[in-house]
Amino acid sequence: MATAIDALALDKANRYIVGNAAQVLYFTTGTSRDWTRAVGVPLTYTMELPGYEYMFEVPPEYIEQIVTETWAGVAAGAHYVFSKYPE
């Protein structure tokens, strides 16, 4: 997922870091990730969208870029899951 996102990211974007969300981002509780694990969903993911230099107040001119690169990551993740858990 990170590789697909990074391939489309702007040059000034930080590269995605893959790992445990509490170690890579920050410790949280009561998230949807906790709920999905509690009900037995085997794979859960947390993605923090890029904010570039604007943090979480993204100007409109970055929205299409962020959607495009994020969708590429979601698609790559889905392809991976379906290849490991075909039905």
C-alpha positions as CSV (number, residue, x, y, z in Angstrom):
1,M,0.0,0.0,0.0
2,A,2.7,2.4,1.0
3,T,4.7,1.7,-2.2
4,A,1.6,2.5,-4.4
5,I,1.0,5.7,-2.5
6,D,4.6,6.8,-2.6
7,A,4.7,6.2,-6.3
8,L,2.1,8.9,-6.8
9,A,2.9,11.3,-4.0
10,L,4.3,14.7,-4.6
11,D,8.0,15.1,-4.3
12,K,7.7,17.2,-1.1
13,A,5.5,14.5,0.6
14,N,6.9,12.4,3.4
15,R,7.2,8.7,2.5
16,Y,4.7,6.4,4.2
17,I,6.0,4.5,7.2
18,V,4.6,1.0,7.7
19,G,4.2,-0.5,11.2
20,N,2.2,-0.7,14.3
21,A,0.0,2.4,14.5
22,A,0.8,3.1,18.1
23,Q,4.5,3.1,17.3
24,V,4.4,4.8,13.9
25,L,1.8,7.4,14.7
26,Y,0.6,7.7,18.3
27,F,-1.3,5.6,20.9
28,T,-5.1,5.7,20.7
29,T,-7.9,3.6,22.1
30,G,-11.5,3.2,21.2
31,T,-10.9,3.4,17.5
32,S,-12.6,1.5,14.7
33,R,-9.4,-0.6,14.5
34,D,-10.1,-1.8,18.1
35,W,-13.7,-2.6,17.3
36,T,-12.9,-4.6,14.1
37,R,-10.4,-6.7,16.0
38,A,-12.8,-7.3,18.8
39,V,-15.5,-8.6,16.4
40,G,-13.0,-10.9,14.6
41,V,-11.9,-9.0,11.5
42,P,-8.4,-10.5,10.9
43,L,-6.8,-7.6,9.1
44,T,-7.2,-3.9,10.2
45,Y,-5.4,-0.9,8.9
46,T,-4.9,2.7,9.9
47,M,-3.9,5.2,7.3
48,E,-3.1,8.8,8.1
49,L,-3.7,11.0,5.1
50,P,-0.9,13.3,4.1
51,G,-1.2,16.9,5.1
52,Y,1.9,18.1,3.4
53,E,3.0,21.3,5.1
54,Y,-0.6,22.2,6.1
55,M,-1.1,19.3,8.6
56,F,-4.9,18.6,8.8
57,E,-6.1,21.8,7.2
58,V,-5.5,20.7,3.6
59,P,-6.1,23.4,0.9
60,P,-8.5,22.5,-1.9
61,E,-5.7,22.3,-4.5
62,Y,-4.3,19.2,-2.7
63,I,-7.6,17.2,-2.4
64,E,-7.5,15.5,-5.8
65,Q,-3.8,14.6,-5.2
66,I,-4.5,13.1,-1.8
67,V,-7.6,11.1,-3.1
68,T,-5.6,9.8,-6.1
69,E,-2.6,8.5,-4.1
70,T,-4.8,7.2,-1.2
71,W,-7.0,5.3,-3.6
72,A,-3.9,3.7,-5.2
73,G,-2.9,2.5,-1.7
74,V,-6.4,1.1,-0.9
75,A,-6.5,-0.7,-4.3
76,A,-3.1,-2.2,-3.7
77,G,-4.2,-3.4,-0.2
78,A,-7.4,-4.9,-1.6
79,H,-5.4,-6.8,-4.3
80,Y,-3.1,-8.1,-1.6
81,V,-5.9,-9.3,0.7
82,F,-7.8,-11.0,-2.2
83,S,-4.6,-12.8,-3.3
84,K,-4.1,-14.1,0.3
85,Y,-7.8,-14.9,1.0
86,P,-9.4,-15.9,-2.2
87,E,-13.0,-17.0,-2.0
